[in-house]
Amino acid sequence: MRLRWLLPGILSVWCLLAAVAEAANLNSWRFDRRQNRLELNTDVGVQPQAQIIYNPTRLIIDLPGTRLGKPKQTEVLGGNYAAMRIAQFDRGTTRIVIELAPGYVIDPSKVKFRYSSARNWTIELPSPDYSPAIATNPDQKSRDLDVPKAPGVAPVSLFPPAATAPTPGGSGPIVNTPAGKPIVVIDPGHGGPDPGAVGIGGLKETDIVLDIGRQVTTLLERQGIGVILTRSGEYDLGLEPRVQMANRANATIFVSIHANAISMSRPDVNGLETYYYDSGKALADTVHQTLLQDIGSLRDRRVRSARFYVLRRSSMPSILIETGFVTGAEDAARLSDPQYRSQMAASIARGILRYLGRG
């Protein structure tokens, strides 16, 4: 599935307990010096948080609910990004610190978090600017792993300003909300210049989820359900506008549709994953089990809790469905088939109707 930008926040006690109970392992990381890009891989979906600390300038990335499983790691990067340190900040958080060379700073608005799946994140960093007026304090370098997880001197704002989603022939989301009826938000992930995951044979996540999302919308509308489709075509849409559509409409539920990915060298990894946060568990269980019952060949990779932005920030029960792996030999072949996508759309719609007491 995929991402964009993430807004740092303070986790509640419940979230901290959940993170410990369902801790991920940080499997690997790699800093690409040529692209100023950090790539992370975990075995369970995570949602990073970030902040910038000055004197000297460091970008701090926290992975809540994640274990490092080894002693502190230090890597000399060279150049304007001088070094990277990774350690277990506390029992439930792995912390990554990227230190800039003395006198260099970065624009927080240009730090971009993207994902090809809940377990595979890319943090794109801008080219640093030199500011000789920036003071440095060598003694601070040994203390950055003690900085509180709450945003510090300069928290990184990782979401763009809210925008209205365009639609062909007009503006705003595709919406049909009969008075007094439940309102369901169907959210096909990614779009436009952001294709999401790309898998076997060039199979694109955006093509899969837009097709499924449109069909789910049609099926629900036929049952008298009010539906908001966050995007109806191939255009770019940030995470915040998707959430705003749901919250402003006082939607009953929010369903985000994605397709998963892992390394192209792992075609053996296939299956369905459904994510929820807080009040969305019953919805996730219902839709997930409906999919497994309707599509007997679908591998079960469980219902999982995650802190994805669209799940955390939506005010109604919300789920994110990973319909399969575009890098999986089984899933890619099926997701490429329009008939299979129609079968999956029908099952998702059926699960939603069951949750709403209409199935």
Secondary structure by P-SEA (a helix, b strand, c coil): ccccbbbbbbbcaaaaaaaaabbbbbccccccccccbbbbbbccbbbbbbbbbcccbbbbbbbccccccccbbbbbbcccccbbbbccccccbbbbbbbcccccccccccbbbbbccccbbbbbbcbbbbbccbbbbccccccccccccccccccccccccbbbbbcccccccccccccccbbbbbbbccccccccccccccccaaaaaaaaaaaaaaaaaaabbbbbccccccccccaaaaaaaaaaacccbbbbbbbbbcccccccccbbbbbbcccaaaaaaaaaaaaaaaccccccccbbbbbcccccccccccccccccccccaaaaaaaacaaaaaaaaaaaaaaaaaaaccc
